[in-house]
Amino acid sequence: MALVAVCTSVKTQLVQAGVTTPIVVLRHELPSGSPTDARDMMREAIRRRHGIRNNMALIGMVGQFKSHKAYVRGVRVLAALQSAA
């Protein structure tokens, strides 16, 4: 299991907050205006590059590391999913 951060500063903040799950930095690589086929091909390439299986669930949290973004809740959800697996 891995956590994906949108930039190195978010990764640093997650580590400082005590997250021990491996964290991969993945910047905005899927353009929102791309045709579906192109997005699917990019998604597959990104998953291969980072070793993310197609059947692996991903939890996305994007934005500044601020309390109103509920990152703590996201980490709790991740922990609950991990313990349920």
N, C-alpha and C positions, 0 to 999 in steps of 0.2 A: 504494500500500500504506500502511496506517496501523496503528498500535498503539493499543489501547483500554486506558485505565487506569480503575480504579474510583473514583478520587478525585484531586484536584489534588496531594496530597502524594505519591502514587505517581508521578504524571507528573513532578513535580519531581525525585524520586529517580532516575527513569529518565534524565532529561536530564542530571543530575549524574553518572550512571554512564557517560555518553557515547553514549546512544542518539540517533541523528540522524533516525530514521524519524518522520514526523509522528505525534503522539500526540493522541487524542481522549479526553476524560474522559466516561465513561458510567457513571453510578451505577446500581445494582441496579434496573433498570427492568422486568425481567420477573419478576413474582411467581411463585414456584414452585408455588403451589396453584391457579393459573388453569386453566380448561379449555383443551384443546389449541387450539381455534379462536380463543379470545381471545389466547393466547400468540402464535399465528401472526400475527394481525392487529397485535399490539403490535410483534412482531419486524419486520414489514414497515414499519410506521410509523417505527421507530427507524432502520432501514436507509435509508429515504428521507430522513429528517431529517439524517443524517450522510453521505449520498452513498455508501453502501456497496452495491455491486451484489449481486444475489442469488447470482451465481456466484462471488463473492469468498470465499475461505476465511478464517475468523477463528480466531485462536489465543487461547484464554482463559487468563489467569493471575490468580487472585484471592487476595488475602491480603496480609499485611504484607510489606514489602520486606525479607525476612530471608534469610540464606543457605540455610537448610533448605527454603525454598520453591522453590529452583532457578530463579530468574528469569534468572540468567546462562545457564543451559542453554536456557531459552525464547528468549532473544535469539539464541543461537547457532542454534537450530532455525529461527527467523525468517530469519536471515541465509542459512542454507543453502537455504531455500525460495526466497528472493529471488534467489539466484545461479543456482538451477536453472531459474528461469522464463525 
